[in-house]
């Protein structure tokens, strides 16, 4: 998931440099959603791993 967030971020940066503002903002939004979703899943799995050890 983090990989796809990075890919969308790179596409957003390239689109922004080339002047495609709509595509740039859309892909940046998708990258941001994927990144925060990754963080939530990471934290939940970290907590579940700590709880499971006890």
C-alpha positions as CSV (number, residue, x, y, z in Angstrom):
1,X,0.0,0.0,0.0
2,X,2.9,2.3,0.8
3,X,4.3,1.4,-2.6
4,X,1.2,2.6,-4.4
5,X,1.0,5.8,-2.4
6,X,4.6,6.6,-3.5
7,X,3.7,5.8,-7.1
8,X,0.7,8.1,-7.0
9,X,2.8,10.8,-5.3
10,X,5.4,10.6,-8.1
11,X,2.7,10.8,-10.7
12,X,1.3,13.8,-9.0
13,X,4.6,15.6,-8.9
14,X,5.3,14.8,-12.6
15,X,1.8,15.9,-13.6
16,X,2.3,19.1,-11.6
17,X,5.6,19.9,-13.2
18,X,4.1,19.3,-16.7
19,X,1.1,21.6,-15.9
20,X,-1.7,19.1,-15.5
21,X,-3.2,20.6,-12.3
22,X,-6.4,18.5,-12.2
23,X,-4.6,15.2,-12.6
24,X,-2.0,16.4,-10.1
25,X,-4.5,17.2,-7.4
26,X,-6.4,14.0,-8.0
27,X,-3.4,11.7,-7.7
28,X,-2.1,13.7,-4.8
29,X,-5.4,13.1,-3.0
30,X,-5.3,9.4,-3.8
31,X,-1.7,9.2,-2.5
32,X,-2.7,10.9,0.7
33,X,-5.6,8.6,1.3
34,X,-3.5,5.5,0.7
35,X,-0.7,6.8,3.0
36,X,-3.1,7.4,5.9
37,X,-4.8,4.1,5.3
38,X,-1.3,2.5,5.4
39,X,-0.6,4.3,8.7
40,X,-3.9,3.1,10.3
41,X,-3.3,-0.5,9.2
42,X,0.3,-0.4,10.4
43,X,-0.7,0.9,13.8
44,X,-3.5,-1.6,14.2
45,X,-1.2,-4.5,13.2
46,X,1.5,-3.2,15.6
47,X,-1.0,-3.1,18.5
48,X,-2.4,-6.5,17.6
49,X,1.1,-7.9,17.6
50,X,1.9,-6.4,21.1
51,X,-1.4,-7.7,22.5
52,X,-0.9,-11.2,21.0
53,X,2.6,-11.6,22.7
54,X,1.1,-11.3,26.2
